[in-house]
Amino acid sequence: MSLKEILQSLVEKSVPILLNDSEKDWEAGELLSKLSERTLKTQAHLQHGLYIAEINEGGYLGRVMFKVKPKA
Protein backbone atom coordinates (compact mmCIF):
# COMPACT_ATOMS: atom_id res chain seq x y z
CA MET A 1 0.00 0.00 0.00
CA SER A 2 1.32 3.45 -0.82
CA LEU A 3 1.56 6.32 1.64
CA LYS A 4 -1.04 8.12 -0.49
CA GLU A 5 -3.51 5.24 -0.12
CA ILE A 6 -2.98 5.15 3.65
CA LEU A 7 -3.52 8.91 3.99
CA GLN A 8 -6.60 8.83 1.73
CA SER A 9 -8.07 6.03 3.84
CA LEU A 10 -7.51 8.01 7.04
CA VAL A 11 -9.21 11.05 5.50
CA GLU A 12 -12.18 9.04 4.16
CA LYS A 13 -12.74 7.38 7.53
CA SER A 14 -12.25 10.66 9.44
CA VAL A 15 -9.83 8.93 11.80
CA PRO A 16 -9.17 11.35 14.72
CA ILE A 17 -5.36 11.25 14.72
CA LEU A 18 -2.40 13.48 14.03
CA LEU A 19 0.75 12.34 12.28
CA ASN A 20 4.04 13.62 13.68
CA ASP A 21 7.21 13.79 11.59
CA SER A 22 9.37 14.79 14.61
CA GLU A 23 8.99 18.46 13.70
CA LYS A 24 5.27 19.05 13.41
CA ASP A 25 1.87 17.43 13.87
CA TRP A 26 -0.10 17.00 10.65
CA GLU A 27 -3.59 15.94 9.70
CA ALA A 28 -3.72 13.30 6.97
CA GLY A 29 -5.45 15.68 4.54
CA GLU A 30 -2.72 18.28 4.98
CA LEU A 31 -0.05 15.74 4.11
CA LEU A 32 -1.91 14.72 0.96
CA SER A 33 -1.70 18.28 -0.30
CA LYS A 34 1.84 19.07 0.95
CA LEU A 35 3.89 15.96 0.10
CA SER A 36 5.43 15.38 -3.32
CA GLU A 37 4.02 12.69 -5.62
CA ARG A 38 7.28 10.80 -5.25
CA THR A 39 6.90 10.68 -1.47
CA LEU A 40 3.22 9.76 -1.72
CA LYS A 41 4.14 6.78 -3.95
CA THR A 42 6.39 5.34 -1.20
CA GLN A 43 5.27 1.88 -0.14
CA ALA A 44 4.29 2.07 3.51
CA HIS A 45 2.60 0.28 6.38
CA LEU A 46 0.25 1.76 8.98
CA GLN A 47 0.58 0.20 12.41
CA HIS A 48 -2.64 1.53 13.94
CA GLY A 49 -2.07 3.69 16.97
CA LEU A 50 1.72 3.67 16.58
CA TYR A 51 3.31 4.74 13.30
CA ILE A 52 3.48 4.78 9.51
CA ALA A 53 6.72 3.20 8.31
CA GLU A 54 8.11 2.86 4.82
CA ILE A 55 8.54 -0.60 3.33
CA ASN A 56 12.00 -1.05 1.86
CA GLU A 57 12.88 -2.81 -1.40
CA GLY A 58 13.33 -6.11 0.44
CA GLY A 59 9.76 -5.92 1.70
CA TYR A 60 10.73 -5.14 5.30
CA LEU A 61 9.71 -2.21 7.44
CA GLY A 62 12.15 0.65 7.10
CA ARG A 63 12.26 4.02 8.79
CA VAL A 64 9.29 5.40 10.65
CA MET A 65 7.88 8.24 8.57
CA PHE A 66 5.19 9.44 11.00
CA LYS A 67 4.25 8.66 14.59
CA VAL A 68 0.53 8.44 15.24
CA LYS A 69 -0.91 10.65 17.96
CA PRO A 70 -4.54 10.88 19.10
CA LYS A 71 -6.23 14.21 18.44
CA ALA A 72 -6.85 16.11 21.63
PDB file of N, CA, C and O in Angstrom:
ATOM      1  N   MET A   1       0.841  -1.161   0.000  1.00  0.00           N
ATOM      2  CA  MET A   1       0.000   0.000   0.000  1.00  0.00           C
ATOM      3  C   MET A   1       0.896   1.237   0.000  1.00  0.00           C
ATOM      4  O   MET A   1       1.920   1.269   0.683  1.00  0.00           O
ATOM      5  N   SER A   2       0.514   2.232  -0.753  1.00  0.00           N
ATOM      6  CA  SER A   2       1.321   3.449  -0.815  1.00  0.00           C
ATOM      7  C   SER A   2       0.946   4.384   0.332  1.00  0.00           C
ATOM      8  O   SER A   2      -0.120   4.256   0.934  1.00  0.00           O
ATOM      9  N   LEU A   3       1.833   5.315   0.617  1.00  0.00           N
ATOM     10  CA  LEU A   3       1.560   6.322   1.643  1.00  0.00           C
ATOM     11  C   LEU A   3       0.304   7.103   1.262  1.00  0.00           C
ATOM     12  O   LEU A   3      -0.507   7.434   2.127  1.00  0.00           O
ATOM     13  N   LYS A   4       0.141   7.395  -0.016  1.00  0.00           N
ATOM     14  CA  LYS A   4      -1.039   8.123  -0.486  1.00  0.00           C
ATOM     15  C   LYS A   4      -2.316   7.355  -0.157  1.00  0.00           C
ATOM     16  O   LYS A   4      -3.284   7.947   0.320  1.00  0.00           O
ATOM     17  N   GLU A   5      -2.332   6.060  -0.403  1.00  0.00           N
ATOM     18  CA  GLU A   5      -3.509   5.239  -0.115  1.00  0.00           C
ATOM     19  C   GLU A   5      -3.818   5.219   1.381  1.00  0.00           C
ATOM     20  O   GLU A   5      -4.982   5.275   1.778  1.00  0.00           O
ATOM     21  N   ILE A   6      -2.784   5.139   2.200  1.00  0.00           N
ATOM     22  CA  ILE A   6      -2.978   5.152   3.653  1.00  0.00           C
ATOM     23  C   ILE A   6      -3.590   6.484   4.082  1.00  0.00           C
ATOM     24  O   ILE A   6      -4.566   6.507   4.831  1.00  0.00           O
ATOM     25  N   LEU A   7      -3.021   7.586   3.612  1.00  0.00           N
ATOM     26  CA  LEU A   7      -3.521   8.911   3.988  1.00  0.00           C
ATOM     27  C   LEU A   7      -4.950   9.121   3.490  1.00  0.00           C
ATOM     28  O   LEU A   7      -5.780   9.670   4.215  1.00  0.00           O
ATOM     29  N   GLN A   8      -5.246   8.693   2.268  1.00  0.00           N
ATOM     30  CA  GLN A   8      -6.600   8.829   1.733  1.00  0.00           C
ATOM     31  C   GLN A   8      -7.595   8.039   2.578  1.00  0.00           C
ATOM     32  O   GLN A   8      -8.703   8.509   2.839  1.00  0.00           O
ATOM     33  N   SER A   9      -7.208   6.864   2.996  1.00  0.00           N
ATOM     34  CA  SER A   9      -8.073   6.033   3.837  1.00  0.00           C
ATOM     35  C   SER A   9      -8.351   6.719   5.178  1.00  0.00           C
ATOM     36  O   SER A   9      -9.484   6.710   5.659  1.00  0.00           O
ATOM     37  N   LEU A  10      -7.329   7.304   5.769  1.00  0.00           N
ATOM     38  CA  LEU A  10      -7.506   8.008   7.043  1.00  0.00           C
ATOM     39  C   LEU A  10      -8.461   9.191   6.883  1.00  0.00           C
ATOM     40  O   LEU A  10      -9.293   9.447   7.754  1.00  0.00           O
ATOM     41  N   VAL A  11      -8.336   9.908   5.765  1.00  0.00           N
ATOM     42  CA  VAL A  11      -9.215  11.050   5.500  1.00  0.00           C
ATOM     43  C   VAL A  11     -10.652  10.572   5.289  1.00  0.00           C
ATOM     44  O   VAL A  11     -11.581  11.130   5.871  1.00  0.00           O
ATOM     45  N   GLU A  12     -10.836   9.550   4.464  1.00  0.00           N
ATOM     46  CA  GLU A  12     -12.176   9.045   4.158  1.00  0.00           C
ATOM     47  C   GLU A  12     -12.897   8.545   5.406  1.00  0.00           C
ATOM     48  O   GLU A  12     -14.108   8.714   5.542  1.00  0.00           O
ATOM     49  N   LYS A  13     -12.148   7.933   6.309  1.00  0.00           N
ATOM     50  CA  LYS A  13     -12.739   7.376   7.533  1.00  0.00           C
ATOM     51  C   LYS A  13     -12.793   8.395   8.671  1.00  0.00           C
ATOM     52  O   LYS A  13     -13.277   8.088   9.760  1.00  0.00           O
ATOM     53  N   SER A  14     -12.298   9.601   8.419  1.00  0.00           N
ATOM     54  CA  SER A  14     -12.251  10.661   9.438  1.00  0.00           C
ATOM     55  C   SER A  14     -11.639  10.166  10.747  1.00  0.00           C
ATOM     56  O   SER A  14     -12.170  10.414  11.830  1.00  0.00           O
ATOM     57  N   VAL A  15     -10.524   9.470  10.628  1.00  0.00           N
ATOM     58  CA  VAL A  15      -9.826   8.934  11.802  1.00  0.00           C
ATOM     59  C   VAL A  15      -9.257  10.106  12.601  1.00  0.00           C
ATOM     60  O   VAL A  15      -8.525  10.929  12.052  1.00  0.00           O
ATOM     61  N   PRO A  16      -9.588  10.190  13.897  1.00  0.00           N
ATOM     62  CA  PRO A  16      -9.167  11.347  14.716  1.00  0.00           C
ATOM     63  C   PRO A  16      -7.736  11.223  15.245  1.00  0.00           C
ATOM     64  O   PRO A  16      -7.516  11.026  16.440  1.00  0.00           O
ATOM     65  N   ILE A  17      -6.770  11.343  14.329  1.00  0.00           N
ATOM     66  CA  ILE A  17      -5.361  11.251  14.715  1.00  0.00           C
ATOM     67  C   ILE A  17      -4.568  12.383  14.077  1.00  0.00           C
ATOM     68  O   ILE A  17      -5.012  13.028  13.127  1.00  0.00           O
ATOM     69  N   LEU A  18      -3.389  12.600  14.626  1.00  0.00           N
ATOM     70  CA  LEU A  18      -2.398  13.485  14.030  1.00  0.00           C
ATOM     71  C   LEU A  18      -1.181  12.646  13.697  1.00  0.00           C
ATOM     72  O   LEU A  18      -0.915  11.643  14.360  1.00  0.00           O
ATOM     73  N   LEU A  19      -0.451  13.042  12.690  1.00  0.00           N
ATOM     74  CA  LEU A  19       0.754  12.341  12.275  1.00  0.00           C
ATOM     75  C   LEU A  19       1.937  13.259  12.516  1.00  0.00           C
ATOM     76  O   LEU A  19       1.978  14.376  11.999  1.00  0.00           O
ATOM     77  N   ASN A  20       2.898  12.795  13.297  1.00  0.00           N
ATOM     78  CA  ASN A  20       4.038  13.622  13.684  1.00  0.00           C
ATOM     79  C   ASN A  20       5.288  13.160  12.961  1.00  0.00           C
ATOM     80  O   ASN A  20       5.621  11.975  12.971  1.00  0.00           O
ATOM     81  N   ASP A  21       5.983  14.108  12.328  1.00  0.00           N
ATOM     82  CA  ASP A  21       7.211  13.795  11.593  1.00  0.00           C
ATOM     83  C   ASP A  21       8.464  14.226  12.370  1.00  0.00           C
ATOM     84  O   ASP A  21       9.525  14.421  11.777  1.00  0.00           O
ATOM     85  N   SER A  22       8.342  14.370  13.658  1.00  0.00           N
ATOM     86  CA  SER A  22       9.374  14.793  14.610  1.00  0.00           C
ATOM     87  C   SER A  22       9.585  16.305  14.611  1.00  0.00           C
ATOM     88  O   SER A  22      10.357  16.826  15.416  1.00  0.00           O
ATOM     89  N   GLU A  23       8.906  17.004  13.715  1.00  0.00           N
ATOM     90  CA  GLU A  23       8.990  18.460  13.701  1.00  0.00           C
ATOM     91  C   GLU A  23       7.631  19.110  13.900  1.00  0.00           C
ATOM     92  O   GLU A  23       7.525  20.188  14.487  1.00  0.00           O
ATOM     93  N   LYS A  24       6.597  18.450  13.410  1.00  0.00           N
ATOM     94  CA  LYS A  24       5.269  19.053  13.407  1.00  0.00           C
ATOM     95  C   LYS A  24       4.205  17.973  13.398  1.00  0.00           C
ATOM     96  O   LYS A  24       4.430  16.869  12.902  1.00  0.00           O
ATOM     97  N   ASP A  25       3.034  18.301  13.956  1.00  0.00           N
ATOM     98  CA  ASP A  25       1.868  17.428  13.866  1.00  0.00           C
ATOM     99  C   ASP A  25       1.073  17.807  12.623  1.00  0.00           C
ATOM    100  O   ASP A  25       0.863  18.986  12.338  1.00  0.00           O
ATOM    101  N   TRP A  26       0.634  16.789  11.888  1.00  0.00           N
ATOM    102  CA  TRP A  26      -0.100  16.998  10.650  1.00  0.00           C
ATOM    103  C   TRP A  26      -1.406  16.221  10.679  1.00  0.00           C
ATOM    104  O   TRP A  26      -1.502  15.177  11.324  1.00  0.00           O
ATOM    105  N   GLU A  27      -2.398  16.728   9.989  1.00  0.00           N
ATOM    106  CA  GLU A  27      -3.586  15.943   9.703  1.00  0.00           C
ATOM    107  C   GLU A  27      -3.326  15.243   8.380  1.00  0.00           C
ATOM    108  O   GLU A  27      -2.567  15.741   7.548  1.00  0.00           O
ATOM    109  N   ALA A  28      -3.954  14.091   8.184  1.00  0.00           N
ATOM    110  CA  ALA A  28      -3.720  13.302   6.971  1.00  0.00           C
ATOM    111  C   ALA A  28      -4.016  14.107   5.707  1.00  0.00           C
ATOM    112  O   ALA A  28      -3.265  14.022   4.736  1.00  0.00           O
ATOM    113  N   GLY A  29      -5.087  14.877   5.705  1.00  0.00           N
ATOM    114  CA  GLY A  29      -5.446  15.680   4.536  1.00  0.00           C
ATOM    115  C   GLY A  29      -4.396  16.723   4.195  1.00  0.00           C
ATOM    116  O   GLY A  29      -4.143  16.995   3.021  1.00  0.00           O
ATOM    117  N   GLU A  30      -3.787  17.303   5.215  1.00  0.00           N
ATOM    118  CA  GLU A  30      -2.718  18.284   4.982  1.00  0.00           C
ATOM    119  C   GLU A  30      -1.548  17.631   4.266  1.00  0.00           C
ATOM    120  O   GLU A  30      -0.988  18.196   3.327  1.00  0.00           O
ATOM    121  N   LEU A  31      -1.183  16.436   4.717  1.00  0.00           N
ATOM    122  CA  LEU A  31      -0.049  15.737   4.106  1.00  0.00           C
ATOM    123  C   LEU A  31      -0.323  15.388   2.651  1.00  0.00           C
ATOM    124  O   LEU A  31       0.577  15.444   1.813  1.00  0.00           O
ATOM    125  N   LEU A  32      -1.564  15.030   2.352  1.00  0.00           N
ATOM    126  CA  LEU A  32      -1.909  14.723   0.961  1.00  0.00           C
ATOM    127  C   LEU A  32      -1.658  15.914   0.044  1.00  0.00           C
ATOM    128  O   LEU A  32      -1.257  15.743  -1.108  1.00  0.00           O
ATOM    129  N   SER A  33      -1.889  17.104   0.549  1.00  0.00           N
ATOM    130  CA  SER A  33      -1.703  18.284  -0.297  1.00  0.00           C
ATOM    131  C   SER A  33      -0.280  18.842  -0.245  1.00  0.00           C
ATOM    132  O   SER A  33       0.111  19.590  -1.141  1.00  0.00           O
ATOM    133  N   LYS A  34       0.498  18.502   0.773  1.00  0.00           N
ATOM    134  CA  LYS A  34       1.844  19.072   0.947  1.00  0.00           C
ATOM    135  C   LYS A  34       2.971  18.186   0.405  1.00  0.00           C
ATOM    136  O   LYS A  34       3.981  18.695  -0.081  1.00  0.00           O
ATOM    137  N   LEU A  35       2.801  16.868   0.488  1.00  0.00           N
ATOM    138  CA  LEU A  35       3.888  15.963   0.104  1.00  0.00           C
ATOM    139  C   LEU A  35       3.994  15.826  -1.413  1.00  0.00           C
ATOM    140  O   LEU A  35       3.004  15.957  -2.133  1.00  0.00           O
ATOM    141  N   SER A  36       5.207  15.562  -1.883  1.00  0.00           N
ATOM    142  CA  SER A  36       5.428  15.375  -3.323  1.00  0.00           C
ATOM    143  C   SER A  36       4.833  14.038  -3.781  1.00  0.00           C
ATOM    144  O   SER A  36       4.648  13.121  -2.981  1.00  0.00           O
ATOM    145  N   GLU A  37       4.541  13.950  -5.067  1.00  0.00           N
ATOM    146  CA  GLU A  37       4.015  12.694  -5.622  1.00  0.00           C
ATOM    147  C   GLU A  37       4.997  11.544  -5.384  1.00  0.00           C
ATOM    148  O   GLU A  37       4.587  10.414  -5.118  1.00  0.00           O
ATOM    149  N   ARG A  38       6.261  11.835  -5.479  1.00  0.00           N
ATOM    150  CA  ARG A  38       7.277  10.801  -5.251  1.00  0.00           C
ATOM    151  C   ARG A  38       7.170  10.241  -3.834  1.00  0.00           C
ATOM    152  O   ARG A  38       7.213   9.026  -3.639  1.00  0.00           O
ATOM    153  N   THR A  39       7.032  11.120  -2.854  1.00  0.00           N
ATOM    154  CA  THR A  39       6.898  10.684  -1.473  1.00  0.00           C
ATOM    155  C   THR A  39       5.591   9.930  -1.271  1.00  0.00           C
ATOM    156  O   THR A  39       5.563   8.915  -0.575  1.00  0.00           O
ATOM    157  N   LEU A  40       4.516  10.416  -1.869  1.00  0.00           N
ATOM    158  CA  LEU A  40       3.216   9.760  -1.717  1.00  0.00           C
ATOM    159  C   LEU A  40       3.205   8.357  -2.330  1.00  0.00           C
ATOM    160  O   LEU A  40       2.415   7.511  -1.911  1.00  0.00           O
ATOM    161  N   LYS A  41       4.065   8.101  -3.311  1.00  0.00           N
ATOM    162  CA  LYS A  41       4.140   6.780  -3.948  1.00  0.00           C
ATOM    163  C   LYS A  41       4.939   5.773  -3.123  1.00  0.00           C
ATOM    164  O   LYS A  41       4.968   4.589  -3.457  1.00  0.00           O
ATOM    165  N   THR A  42       5.588   6.227  -2.049  1.00  0.00           N
ATOM    166  CA  THR A  42       6.387   5.338  -1.195  1.00  0.00           C
ATOM    167  C   THR A  42       5.514   4.232  -0.631  1.00  0.00           C
ATOM    168  O   THR A  42       4.433   4.490  -0.102  1.00  0.00           O
ATOM    169  N   GLN A  43       5.989   2.998  -0.747  1.00  0.00           N
ATOM    170  CA  GLN A  43       5.274   1.880  -0.144  1.00  0.00           C
ATOM    171  C   GLN A  43       5.405   1.985   1.372  1.00  0.00           C
ATOM    172  O   GLN A  43       6.499   2.194   1.897  1.00  0.00           O
ATOM    173  N   ALA A  44       4.280   1.839   2.068  1.00  0.00           N
ATOM    174  CA  ALA A  44       4.288   2.069   3.510  1.00  0.00           C
ATOM    175  C   ALA A  44       3.325   1.132   4.216  1.00  0.00           C
ATOM    176  O   ALA A  44       2.502   0.461   3.593  1.00  0.00           O
ATOM    177  N   HIS A  45       3.455   1.107   5.530  1.00  0.00           N
ATOM    178  CA  HIS A  45       2.604   0.279   6.382  1.00  0.00           C
ATOM    179  C   HIS A  45       2.126   1.124   7.552  1.00  0.00           C
ATOM    180  O   HIS A  45       2.920   1.805   8.202  1.00  0.00           O
ATOM    181  N   LEU A  46       0.819   1.079   7.817  1.00  0.00           N
ATOM    182  CA  LEU A  46       0.246   1.762   8.977  1.00  0.00           C
ATOM    183  C   LEU A  46       0.094   0.757  10.098  1.00  0.00           C
ATOM    184  O   LEU A  46      -0.641  -0.221   9.963  1.00  0.00           O
ATOM    185  N   GLN A  47       0.773   0.986  11.190  1.00  0.00           N
ATOM    186  CA  GLN A  47       0.576   0.202  12.408  1.00  0.00           C
ATOM    187  C   GLN A  47      -0.346   1.057  13.272  1.00  0.00           C
ATOM    188  O   GLN A  47       0.093   2.011  13.914  1.00  0.00           O
ATOM    189  N   HIS A  48      -1.629   0.703  13.277  1.00  0.00           N
ATOM    190  CA  HIS A  48      -2.643   1.528  13.937  1.00  0.00           C
ATOM    191  C   HIS A  48      -2.239   1.895  15.359  1.00  0.00           C
ATOM    192  O   HIS A  48      -1.832   1.050  16.156  1.00  0.00           O
ATOM    193  N   GLY A  49      -2.366   3.183  15.644  1.00  0.00           N
ATOM    194  CA  GLY A  49      -2.070   3.688  16.975  1.00  0.00           C
ATOM    195  C   GLY A  49      -0.597   3.921  17.256  1.00  0.00           C
ATOM    196  O   GLY A  49      -0.251   4.444  18.316  1.00  0.00           O
ATOM    197  N   LEU A  50       0.289   3.542  16.323  1.00  0.00           N
ATOM    198  CA  LEU A  50       1.719   3.669  16.584  1.00  0.00           C
ATOM    199  C   LEU A  50       2.463   4.510  15.554  1.00  0.00           C
ATOM    200  O   LEU A  50       3.031   5.546  15.899  1.00  0.00           O
ATOM    201  N   TYR A  51       2.469   4.078  14.290  1.00  0.00           N
ATOM    202  CA  TYR A  51       3.309   4.743  13.298  1.00  0.00           C
ATOM    203  C   TYR A  51       2.912   4.383  11.872  1.00  0.00           C
ATOM    204  O   TYR A  51       2.140   3.454  11.633  1.00  0.00           O
ATOM    205  N   ILE A  52       3.464   5.149  10.929  1.00  0.00           N
ATOM    206  CA  ILE A  52       3.479   4.780   9.515  1.00  0.00           C
ATOM    207  C   ILE A  52       4.952   4.631   9.161  1.00  0.00           C
ATOM    208  O   ILE A  52       5.735   5.565   9.334  1.00  0.00           O
ATOM    209  N   ALA A  53       5.326   3.463   8.669  1.00  0.00           N
ATOM    210  CA  ALA A  53       6.719   3.197   8.308  1.00  0.00           C
ATOM    211  C   ALA A  53       6.801   2.846   6.825  1.00  0.00           C
ATOM    212  O   ALA A  53       5.887   2.251   6.256  1.00  0.00           O
ATOM    213  N   GLU A  54       7.917   3.230   6.220  1.00  0.00           N
ATOM    214  CA  GLU A  54       8.110   2.857   4.819  1.00  0.00           C
ATOM    215  C   GLU A  54       8.456   1.373   4.742  1.00  0.00           C
ATOM    216  O   GLU A  54       8.970   0.787   5.695  1.00  0.00           O
ATOM    217  N   ILE A  55       8.164   0.789   3.598  1.00  0.00           N
ATOM    218  CA  ILE A  55       8.538  -0.597   3.335  1.00  0.00           C
ATOM    219  C   ILE A  55       9.690  -0.544   2.347  1.00  0.00           C
ATOM    220  O   ILE A  55       9.560   0.028   1.265  1.00  0.00           O
ATOM    221  N   ASN A  56      10.825  -1.143   2.719  1.00  0.00           N
ATOM    222  CA  ASN A  56      12.002  -1.054   1.857  1.00  0.00           C
ATOM    223  C   ASN A  56      11.906  -2.027   0.678  1.00  0.00           C
ATOM    224  O   ASN A  56      10.946  -2.790   0.569  1.00  0.00           O
ATOM    225  N   GLU A  57      12.897  -1.992  -0.190  1.00  0.00           N
ATOM    226  CA  GLU A  57      12.885  -2.812  -1.402  1.00  0.00           C
ATOM    227  C   GLU A  57      12.841  -4.302  -1.106  1.00  0.00           C
ATOM    228  O   GLU A  57      12.347  -5.082  -1.921  1.00  0.00           O
ATOM    229  N   GLY A  58      13.354  -4.707   0.055  1.00  0.00           N
ATOM    230  CA  GLY A  58      13.331  -6.111   0.442  1.00  0.00           C
ATOM    231  C   GLY A  58      11.999  -6.550   1.025  1.00  0.00           C
ATOM    232  O   GLY A  58      11.809  -7.725   1.340  1.00  0.00           O
ATOM    233  N   GLY A  59      11.075  -5.601   1.169  1.00  0.00           N
ATOM    234  CA  GLY A  59       9.759  -5.924   1.700  1.00  0.00           C
ATOM    235  C   GLY A  59       9.663  -5.827   3.217  1.00  0.00           C
ATOM    236  O   GLY A  59       8.668  -6.241   3.812  1.00  0.00           O
ATOM    237  N   TYR A  60      10.705  -5.275   3.839  1.00  0.00           N
ATOM    238  CA  TYR A  60      10.731  -5.142   5.298  1.00  0.00           C
ATOM    239  C   TYR A  60      10.415  -3.710   5.697  1.00  0.00           C
ATOM    240  O   TYR A  60      10.582  -2.778   4.910  1.00  0.00           O
ATOM    241  N   LEU A  61       9.954  -3.552   6.936  1.00  0.00           N
ATOM    242  CA  LEU A  61       9.706  -2.208   7.441  1.00  0.00           C
ATOM    243  C   LEU A  61      11.013  -1.452   7.523  1.00  0.00           C
ATOM    244  O   LEU A  61      12.017  -1.969   8.012  1.00  0.00           O
ATOM    245  N   GLY A  62      10.992  -0.231   7.042  1.00  0.00           N
ATOM    246  CA  GLY A  62      12.155   0.647   7.099  1.00  0.00           C
ATOM    247  C   GLY A  62      11.939   1.720   8.146  1.00  0.00           C
ATOM    248  O   GLY A  62      11.419   1.454   9.230  1.00  0.00           O
ATOM    249  N   ARG A  63      12.340   2.921   7.816  1.00  0.00           N
ATOM    250  CA  ARG A  63      12.262   4.017   8.787  1.00  0.00           C
ATOM    251  C   ARG A  63      10.812   4.407   9.070  1.00  0.00           C
ATOM    252  O   ARG A  63       9.931   4.273   8.221  1.00  0.00           O
ATOM    253  N   VAL A  64      10.600   4.884  10.269  1.00  0.00           N
ATOM    254  CA  VAL A  64       9.288   5.403  10.647  1.00  0.00           C
ATOM    255  C   VAL A  64       9.148   6.784  10.023  1.00  0.00           C
ATOM    256  O   VAL A  64       9.977   7.665  10.252  1.00  0.00           O
ATOM    257  N   MET A  65       8.109   6.965   9.246  1.00  0.00           N
ATOM    258  CA  MET A  65       7.880   8.240   8.572  1.00  0.00           C
ATOM    259  C   MET A  65       7.070   9.193   9.462  1.00  0.00           C
ATOM    260  O   MET A  65       7.354  10.389   9.527  1.00  0.00           O
ATOM    261  N   PHE A  66       6.062   8.643  10.141  1.00  0.00           N
ATOM    262  CA  PHE A  66       5.192   9.441  11.003  1.00  0.00           C
ATOM    263  C   PHE A  66       4.785   8.623  12.216  1.00  0.00           C
ATOM    264  O   PHE A  66       4.472   7.438  12.103  1.00  0.00           O
ATOM    265  N   LYS A  67       4.792   9.259  13.367  1.00  0.00           N
ATOM    266  CA  LYS A  67       4.246   8.665  14.587  1.00  0.00           C
ATOM    267  C   LYS A  67       2.789   9.088  14.682  1.00  0.00           C
ATOM    268  O   LYS A  67       2.443  10.228  14.373  1.00  0.00           O
ATOM    269  N   VAL A  68       1.947   8.173  15.106  1.00  0.00           N
ATOM    270  CA  VAL A  68       0.527   8.439  15.237  1.00  0.00           C
ATOM    271  C   VAL A  68       0.226   8.959  16.630  1.00  0.00           C
ATOM    272  O   VAL A  68       0.653   8.380  17.629  1.00  0.00           O
ATOM    273  N   LYS A  69      -0.521  10.066  16.685  1.00  0.00           N
ATOM    274  CA  LYS A  69      -0.915  10.654  17.957  1.00  0.00           C
ATOM    275  C   LYS A  69      -2.436  10.855  17.949  1.00  0.00           C
ATOM    276  O   LYS A  69      -2.995  11.249  16.925  1.00  0.00           O
ATOM    277  N   PRO A  70      -3.102  10.595  19.056  1.00  0.00           N
ATOM    278  CA  PRO A  70      -4.539  10.879  19.099  1.00  0.00           C
ATOM    279  C   PRO A  70      -4.779  12.388  19.078  1.00  0.00           C
ATOM    280  O   PRO A  70      -3.996  13.160  19.631  1.00  0.00           O
ATOM    281  N   LYS A  71      -5.859  12.790  18.440  1.00  0.00           N
ATOM    282  CA  LYS A  71      -6.228  14.206  18.437  1.00  0.00           C
ATOM    283  C   LYS A  71      -6.783  14.559  19.800  1.00  0.00           C
ATOM    284  O   LYS A  71      -7.579  13.813  20.372  1.00  0.00           O
ATOM    285  N   ALA A  72      -6.367  15.681  20.308  1.00  0.00           N
ATOM    286  CA  ALA A  72      -6.852  16.106  21.629  1.00  0.00           C
ATOM    287  C   ALA A  72      -8.222  16.726  21.540  1.00  0.00           C
ATOM    288  O   ALA A  72      -8.780  17.139  22.557  1.00  0.00           O
TER     289      ALA A  72
END
